[in-house]
Amino acid sequence: MSDPVVRWSAEQVLALAPDDASRKAGSKLAAPGPWSSTGAGAGAAPGAVWGLCKGSGSKPYQTVVDTAGPAYKCSCPSRKFPCKHALGLLLLRASDGAGFETGGEPPDWAAEWLAGRRKRAERVQEGDAQPGAAPAKAGDPQAARRRAERRAARITSGVGELERRLGDLVRGGLAAAEQQGYRVWEETAARMVDAQAPGLAGRARELGAIPASGPGWPGRLLEESALLHLLDRAWLGVEGLPEPLATAVRTRVGLPSAPTGEQVRDRWSVLAQYDTSDGKLTTRRTWLHGRASGRWALLLSFGAGGRAPEPALPVGLAVDALAVTFRNAAPA
């Protein structure tokens, strides 16, 4: 029988892992030994892969993956997504699929979870199709406005401190930046995080790294300092800027942009993925391309406290999804 489920490569599977420990643990389970009742679906469950994995207890762990999501379900107590069992199952599938019954119906425990996912997806699609559907209930607009005002005030205070730091850099001379080292800029970045301006924090860290970046660093440091000064001044006068430019300034400072309301349903191809971390927050950038619309999209996701950002979409995957665009004058 031909294989009805497209297999991911081992590289695509490992890209889903939330951390290195999960990659290693999942790789150890990528052998037939601990697995039984493995299968890959068709018909009502075309993208499903399932199996039972022997653990330390008397009952094996029930593991199922919906590769169309991707989404994962496992009866193990792990709080990582995907857990090592889901990774091991997919890696076993990626190797040669030995022992997998393809084209069959999933067991009851897997079918119940898959059916729940289908019903939720159908409800979402029905809601999207209703022209008069009521929007999701919003929170207290007055409370939201007060929170936004308090955050803007903190950012303005942080901008003032950053401007003083740039002024000290110019007055002391660029050569002094090499002697001061990275730590002073890391402290400045930490103050920007306290001011709830992560965009400014990232740029401060970039400035601190320039003196160690090789020949010609003074010119690069002056250029980046000038751009950061321009961003600071733009924030201080953001209310008087044209809306597209004001949106770009708010985004660069670190404020979330508002959705435009434009929705694009397509089959999105995952082209590339890149993670960066500031020690507290990991930012994942995933580039997508719509097969039907021809649109390009940048998906930003975040993980705090050492957790991997969600969703984890392996490069090469195609996802049928509804994308909601956000306002921004320039790509992030």
C-alpha positions in Angstrom: 0.0 0.0 0.0 1.3 3.5 -0.8 2.1 5.7 2.1 -0.9 8.2 2.5 0.9 10.6 4.9 3.8 12.8 3.8 6.8 12.1 6.1 8.8 14.9 7.6 12.6 14.6 7.5 14.6 14.1 10.7 15.8 17.8 10.4 12.2 19.0 10.2 11.2 17.0 13.2 14.2 18.1 15.3 13.3 21.8 14.4 10.1 21.3 16.4 11.9 20.4 19.7 11.6 23.0 22.5 15.2 22.6 23.6 18.4 20.5 23.2 17.4 18.1 26.0 14.2 17.3 24.1 16.1 16.7 20.9 18.4 14.2 22.6 15.6 12.4 24.5 13.5 12.2 21.4 16.4 10.8 19.3 16.8 8.0 21.8 13.1 7.0 21.2 13.5 7.0 17.4 13.8 3.2 17.3 11.1 0.5 17.1 12.0 -1.1 20.5 9.8 1.0 22.8 6.9 1.4 20.3 3.9 -0.6 19.5 0.6 -0.2 17.6 2.1 2.6 15.5 0.1 3.8 12.6 -0.3 6.6 10.1 -3.8 7.6 9.0 -5.8 8.3 5.9 -9.5 9.0 5.3 -10.9 10.7 8.4 -7.4 11.2 9.8 -5.1 11.9 6.8 -2.4 13.7 8.7 -2.3 11.7 11.9 0.5 9.5 13.3 0.1 7.6 16.5 1.7 4.9 18.7 2.1 3.5 22.1 5.5 4.0 23.8 6.7 1.9 26.8 7.7 4.0 29.7 8.6 3.4 33.4 5.0 2.7 34.4 2.8 -0.3 33.7 0.8 1.4 30.9 2.4 2.7 27.8 2.1 6.4 26.8 -0.5 7.2 24.2 1.1 9.5 21.6 -0.6 11.1 18.6 0.5 13.8 16.3 -1.7 15.8 13.8 0.9 16.7 11.2 -1.6 19.1 9.6 -1.3 21.4 12.6 1.1 20.5 13.8 -0.4 19.5 17.1 0.5 16.9 19.7 -1.2 14.8 22.4 0.6 12.5 24.8 -0.5 10.9 28.0 3.0 11.4 29.6 3.3 14.1 32.3 5.7 16.2 30.4 4.8 19.9 30.0 7.0 20.3 26.9 5.4 20.6 23.5 6.2 18.5 21.7 7.3 16.0 24.3 10.1 13.5 23.7 7.6 10.8 22.8 6.0 12.9 20.0 9.5 13.7 18.7 10.6 10.0 18.9 7.4 8.9 17.1 8.0 11.4 14.3 11.7 10.5 14.0 10.8 6.8 13.8 8.4 7.7 11.1 11.0 9.8 9.3 13.6 7.0 9.3 11.8 4.3 7.3 8.4 4.0 8.9 9.0 0.3 9.8 6.2 -1.1 11.7 3.7 1.6 10.8 0.3 0.5 9.7 -0.6 3.0 7.0 -4.0 3.9 5.8 -5.9 2.5 8.8 -8.2 4.1 11.3 -6.6 5.4 14.5 -7.4 3.8 17.9 -10.2 5.3 19.9 -8.0 7.4 22.2 -6.4 9.0 19.2 -9.6 9.3 17.1 -11.4 11.1 20.0 -8.6 13.8 20.1 -8.5 14.1 16.3 -12.3 14.5 16.1 -12.2 17.2 18.7 -9.6 19.1 16.6 -11.7 18.8 13.5 -14.8 20.1 15.2 -13.0 23.1 16.6 -11.5 23.9 13.2 -15.0 23.6 11.6 -16.4 26.0 14.2 -13.7 28.5 13.5 -14.3 28.3 9.7 -18.0 28.7 10.2 -17.4 31.8 12.3 -15.1 33.2 9.6 -17.8 32.6 7.0 -20.5 34.5 8.9 -20.5 38.1 7.6 -22.4 39.4 10.6 -20.5 37.4 13.2 -19.9 39.3 16.4 -16.3 40.0 17.2 -14.7 38.5 20.3 -15.7 40.3 23.5 -13.2 43.0 24.3 -11.9 43.9 27.7 -12.5 47.2 29.5 -11.5 49.9 27.0 -10.9 52.4 29.7 -8.6 50.1 31.6 -6.7 49.2 28.4 -6.3 52.9 27.7 -4.9 53.6 31.2 -2.4 50.7 30.8 -1.3 52.0 27.4 -0.8 55.4 28.9 1.3 54.1 31.8 3.4 52.0 29.4 4.0 55.0 27.1 5.1 57.1 30.1 7.6 54.4 31.1 8.9 54.2 27.6 9.3 58.0 27.4 11.3 57.9 30.7 13.5 55.1 29.2 14.0 57.1 26.0 15.2 60.0 28.1 17.8 57.8 29.8 18.9 56.3 26.6 19.4 59.8 25.1 21.6 60.7 28.0 23.7 57.6 27.5 24.1 58.5 23.8 25.1 62.0 24.8 27.7 60.6 27.1 29.1 58.5 24.3 29.5 61.4 22.0 31.0 63.7 24.6 33.5 61.0 25.8 34.5 60.1 22.2 33.9 56.9 20.4 37.3 55.5 21.3 36.2 55.3 24.9 33.4 52.8 24.0 36.1 50.1 23.4 37.5 50.6 26.8 34.2 50.6 28.6 33.3 47.2 27.2 29.9 45.6 26.7 28.7 45.7 30.3 27.6 49.3 30.3 25.4 48.7 27.3 24.0 45.5 28.8 23.0 47.6 31.9 21.4 50.2 29.6 19.5 47.4 27.8 18.2 46.1 31.1 16.9 49.5 32.0 15.0 49.6 28.6 13.5 46.2 29.5 12.3 47.7 32.8 10.9 50.6 30.8 8.9 48.1 28.7 10.7 49.0 25.5 12.2 45.7 24.3 13.0 47.1 20.9 15.2 49.8 22.4 16.8 47.1 24.6 17.8 45.1 21.6 19.3 48.1 19.8 21.3 49.0 23.0 22.8 45.5 23.0 23.7 45.8 19.4 25.5 49.0 20.1 27.5 47.3 22.9 28.7 44.6 20.5 29.9 46.9 17.8 33.4 47.9 19.3 34.3 44.2 19.2 33.1 43.7 15.6 36.4 44.3 13.8 38.0 47.0 11.7 35.9 50.0 11.0 33.8 49.7 14.1 33.8 53.5 15.0 32.0 54.3 11.8 29.4 51.6 12.4 29.0 52.7 16.0 28.4 56.3 15.0 25.9 55.2 12.3 23.9 53.0 14.7 24.0 55.6 17.4 22.6 58.2 15.0 19.8 55.8 14.0 18.9 55.1 17.6 18.9 58.8 18.3 16.5 59.3 15.4 14.2 56.6 16.8 14.3 58.2 20.2 13.3 61.6 18.8 10.6 60.0 16.7 9.1 58.4 19.8 9.1 61.7 21.6 7.1 63.3 18.8 5.1 60.2 17.7 1.7 61.8 18.1 2.5 64.3 15.4 3.7 61.7 12.8 1.7 60.3 9.9 0.0 57.1 11.0 2.0 54.7 8.9 5.3 56.2 10.2 4.0 56.4 13.8 3.1 52.7 13.6 6.6 51.8 12.5 8.1 53.9 15.3 5.9 52.1 17.9 6.8 48.7 16.5 10.6 49.5 16.5 10.4 50.7 20.1 8.7 47.4 21.1 5.0 48.0 21.2 2.7 45.4 19.6 1.1 46.6 16.4 -2.7 46.4 16.0 -4.3 44.0 13.5 -5.5 45.5 10.3 -8.5 43.2 10.2 -7.4 41.8 6.8 -7.6 38.0 6.8 -6.0 35.8 4.3 -6.8 32.1 4.2 -4.2 30.1 2.2 -2.0 27.1 2.2 1.2 28.7 3.7 4.6 27.2 2.9 7.1 27.5 5.8 10.3 28.8 4.1 12.6 29.7 7.0 12.8 30.1 10.7 15.2 32.0 13.0 15.4 32.4 16.7 17.0 35.2 18.7 17.2 35.6 22.5 18.0 38.5 24.9 18.4 36.2 27.9 14.8 36.5 29.0 12.7 36.4 25.9 13.2 34.2 22.8 11.8 35.7 19.6 11.1 33.4 16.7 10.7 34.7 13.1 9.1 32.4 10.7 8.7 33.3 7.0 5.7 32.1 5.1 4.5 32.2 1.5 0.9 31.7 0.4 0.6 29.3 -2.5 -2.7 30.7 -3.8 -2.4 34.4 -2.9 1.3 34.8 -3.6 1.5 36.8 -0.3 4.6 36.8 1.9 4.2 36.8 5.7 6.4 37.1 8.7 5.1 35.2 11.8 6.5 36.5 15.1 6.2 34.4 18.2 7.8 34.6 21.6 8.8 32.3 24.5 9.6 33.6 28.0 11.4 31.9 30.9 13.5 29.5 28.7 10.4 28.1 26.9 10.5 27.7 23.1 8.1 30.0 21.2 5.0 28.5 19.8 4.0 27.5 17.2 6.9 25.4 16.0 6.5 25.0 12.3 9.2 22.9 10.6 10.7 24.3 7.4 9.1 22.7 4.4 5.7 22.2 6.0 2.6 23.6 4.2 -0.2 24.7 6.6 -3.8 25.5 5.7 -4.4 28.6 7.9 -6.1 31.9 8.3 -3.5 34.7 8.6 -4.5 38.1 10.2 -2.2 40.9 9.1 -0.8 43.6 11.4 0.0 47.2 10.7 3.6 48.0 10.1 5.3 50.4 7.7 8.3 48.2 7.1 9.1 44.5 7.6 10.5 43.6 11.0 
